[in-house]
Amino acid sequence: MEKSKEKISFDGFSFTYKESDNFGVHDINLTIQEGEFIVLTGPSGCGKTTLTRCMNGLIPDFFEGKLSGNCQICGMDISEHETGDYSAYVGSVFQDPRSQFFTLHVKTELPFPSENLGIPMEQIQKRLDGTVKELHIESLLQKSIFQLSSGEKQKVAVASVYTAGVNIYVLDEPSANLDWGGTEQLRQLLKKLKEQGCTIVVSEHKLYYLRNLADRMIILQNGKIQKELDSSEIIHCSNDWLVSNGLRHLDLKQIAHTSVVIPKSDHTPVSIRAENLYFKYPRESFLWKDVSFSAESGDIIGIVGENGTGKSTLIRVLMGLEKPNGGKINLCGKYASRQQRRKKSFYVMQDVDYQFFAGSVLEEMLSGHEKEWNALEKAKEILKNFNLEDYQNVHPSTLSGGQKQRLSIALSCMGDMPFLYFDEPTSGLDAENMQLVRETIKRQAENGCVVFVITHDYEFAATLFTSLLIVQDDHFVKRIAPEQYQSSILSKLFELEES
Amino acid sequence: MVFKAVKPDSRILILQIIVASILGFSFHSEFAVISLFLVIDFLLFYWYGVKVFIKRLLSYAVMYGIIWGFTTTNIPILSVIFPPFLMMMIKVYPIYLLLKLLVDKAPMDELLYSLDRIHFPKSLSIPLMIVYRYVPTIIRELHYINENLKMRGLNLSLSNIRHLIKTLENYLVPLLFRSERISEELSAASLCKGLSIERKRTCCTNVRFTKEDYLYLLGMAIVIVLLFVLNYLTL
């Protein structure tokens, strides 16, 4: 067997970010050989991202701090080189597809790293032709980056570094914003790169799609390597062990199907009824038609369907942000206008950063409720219920992903909103925060709310929903009512037998 | 894959913005100012079609209509404040249209390469490109923020007009936080993709002046002369 070459090595390496007292990573000893596929995982804040930032040279050039020990990437010591020195060898793909493109069109983004490296025009053209054919992205070439789905964006991000001819791929939570189909596209792409002998490092919370690809899985905790699993250990790793170590599932088929029972609440019951709803964007065909269903207090309705079928539009119509082309919506048995629906609904977006406007968590809770006589006591009480009382004076942007999600839900309690709408609430969350968000949603349903949840995260959905709305390709929406709902329906929808 | 540089060259698209700015602010004849707008609107007709042409023409006419309305009705205070402000808008509007044309039509890699070719400092061109990249992003970010504020009844509306400063703050705070995050991520991604002030860039298309560009420049020169003559004759 040919002796493989060392591509990345950490030797007693530690790093502390500037203006921070805690280690980002501490005493790391890790060697990655050419052609290896490595998964870095662990709870939020464990040091995964810090390690990837060392591997692509962002540390210590862009993210400054104090380092000790040794870290070499392709034989270059990171303390002696700039980020750009690694760009010919290391390709990076980041978590948020929106902020990793420098240009606005696929056609210009693909050659961008090659152009920066000064590769001659003819060579770039030749490589680009090859990339487009090999990665099957012909259909994306004429698109603007804003027209791409999240899965397509990650594909373009990989394709652009692939064109530059790099051999090492460092991906930081690449599936955080991807739907089920997008994650599968990413898996196929990584498989292809692995087959070509590329060295791949993926930092991830979601593990299931990497199960059959990873050669080694490095589990980090508090900035240190806690455990290392090889490929056979990864395959045979039980979900119980993963959960006890704060990690997500590797095998989704092992998730037990349990029915969710929401006890009746003492609050005044509420209901929503949609009758023959139709929706289309101008100059386009119907996104969905003839949508009729009803739901009442305690229902947690999962909205599932493929990308682009109009799931987000459906909840936007229900909550009153979009006007349907036909049909009507009743709340508690009476017709409700868009404005009336907005007053009774709360929307938790995928990216909760858009939702915070105030200088502190407590001020955020009080925004719009200043005139209510008991607002302060109520806000403090709600924050206590959501385990956020220790953070009431901190700025919302400094909270972790899971805390932000909980604050969003707490805001809905402040306005006594009975209808809650969640759009991908678990993107980028680790196992513990995912569990916390799930418990919070269940608690809101127990308090008499009607909750709608769009998610592509099977781990999250499997033990959460009480009923389903399936947005189908044929523009119809199928309702699985609570009395018909079984969680096995969900596993069939997620096509687990093929994953 | 077809590798063809966009025509006219990005440098010409920048030049026409500079020229239009100088002409718009140096003309004293109203007729010449309107003619300059019409020339630019015909340019938009060529690039975007008749709908955009009519839309822009109507917007311009509405601005003139409002000025005429204020000056003829002589409403106290408003007739003094608004016409100069709108006159400024009328001068800036054609420049905005040409800027939009540049953002829409010039591929960013060609633009960077073209500026590099005329020895425009990279320390200026790269930040400019980031601004250019950020314009469509900021519009989207504001849209999301507005939707959230709407859901909480905190958006810019008649009922919130009394608390205008607080309402504007509601838009600005998340926008600033998002901008900070995006700019950090974008800078990190660009560095990882090899963008550097020192390194010489190449381009995947053959960016150079061709016959088409020289003809376009000639046409531009003729139009400039005609507009100057018009400005002189109609003073």
Contacts between the chains, C-beta under 8 A, distances in Angstrom:
chain1	res1	chain2	res2	distance
A	56	B	192	5.1
A	57	B	191	8.0
A	57	B	192	7.4
A	58	B	188	5.5
A	58	B	191	6.9
A	58	B	192	6.8
A	61	B	191	7.5
A	62	B	187	7.2
A	62	B	188	5.7
A	62	B	191	5.9
A	83	B	191	4.2
A	83	B	192	6.3
A	84	B	191	6.1
A	84	B	194	5.4
A	84	B	195	7.5
A	84	B	196	4.6
A	84	B	199	6.8
A	86	B	192	7.7
A	87	B	191	7.8
A	87	B	192	6.1
A	87	B	193	6.2
A	87	B	194	3.5
A	88	B	194	7.1
A	90	B	192	7.4
A	91	B	192	7.8
A	92	B	189	7.0
A	92	B	192	4.1
A	92	B	193	7.8
A	94	B	185	6.3
A	94	B	188	7.5
A	94	B	189	5.9
A	96	B	185	6.2
A	98	B	137	7.3
A	98	B	182	7.4
A	99	B	181	7.5
A	99	B	182	4.6
A	99	B	185	3.9
A	99	B	186	5.1
A	99	B	189	6.9
A	100	B	185	6.7
A	100	B	186	7.4
A	100	B	189	4.1
A	101	B	189	7.6
A	102	B	108	7.1
A	102	B	129	7.5
A	102	B	133	6.3
A	102	B	186	7.0
A	102	B	189	7.0
A	102	B	190	5.3
A	102	B	193	6.8
A	102	B	195	6.9
A	103	B	107	7.2
A	103	B	108	4.1
A	103	B	109	6.4
A	103	B	133	7.0
A	104	B	108	6.6
A	104	B	133	6.5
A	104	B	136	6.6
A	105	B	107	6.7
A	105	B	108	8.0
A	107	B	107	7.3
A	108	B	107	4.7
A	108	B	108	5.5
A	108	B	109	4.8
A	108	B	110	8.0
A	111	B	109	6.7
A	111	B	204	4.0
A	112	B	109	6.3
A	112	B	193	6.0
A	113	B	193	4.1
A	113	B	194	5.4
A	114	B	202	7.8
A	114	B	204	7.3
A	115	B	109	5.6
A	115	B	113	7.5
A	115	B	201	5.3
A	115	B	202	5.2
A	115	B	203	5.8
A	115	B	204	6.3
A	116	B	193	5.8
A	116	B	194	3.6
A	116	B	195	5.0
A	116	B	196	6.9
A	116	B	199	6.7
A	116	B	201	5.9
A	117	B	194	4.8
A	117	B	199	7.4
A	118	B	199	6.0
A	118	B	200	5.2
A	118	B	201	6.5
A	118	B	202	5.4
A	119	B	202	6.1
A	120	B	202	6.2
A	121	B	3	8.0
A	121	B	202	5.8
A	121	B	203	6.5
A	121	B	204	6.0
A	121	B	205	7.5
A	121	B	206	6.7
A	124	B	202	6.9
A	124	B	204	4.4
A	125	B	1	7.4
A	125	B	3	5.2
A	125	B	204	5.8
A	128	B	1	5.9
A	128	B	204	6.5
A	129	B	1	5.4
A	132	B	1	6.1
A	141	B	1	7.0
A	146	B	136	6.8
A	146	B	140	7.4
A	160	B	193	7.2
A	161	B	193	7.4
A	164	B	193	7.9
A	164	B	194	7.5
A	319	B	151	7.1
A	321	B	147	5.9
A	321	B	150	7.0
A	321	B	151	7.2
A	342	B	150	6.8
A	342	B	151	5.9
A	342	B	153	7.6
A	343	B	153	7.2
A	345	B	151	6.8
A	346	B	151	6.8
A	347	B	147	7.6
A	347	B	148	7.1
A	347	B	151	4.9
A	349	B	144	7.1
A	349	B	148	6.9
A	351	B	144	7.6
A	353	B	174	6.5
A	353	B	177	6.2
A	353	B	178	5.8
A	353	B	181	7.1
A	354	B	141	7.5
A	354	B	144	4.7
A	354	B	145	5.3
A	354	B	148	5.2
A	354	B	174	5.5
A	354	B	178	7.0
A	355	B	148	5.0
A	355	B	174	7.5
A	356	B	173	7.6
A	356	B	174	6.2
A	356	B	177	7.7
A	357	B	149	7.4
A	357	B	154	7.0
A	357	B	169	7.2
A	357	B	170	4.4
A	357	B	173	5.0
A	357	B	174	5.9
A	358	B	173	7.4
A	359	B	173	7.8
A	367	B	152	7.2
A	367	B	154	6.5
A	367	B	170	7.9
A	368	B	152	5.6
A	368	B	153	5.9
A	368	B	154	5.6
A	397	B	177	4.8
A	411	B	152	7.6
A	415	B	152	7.5
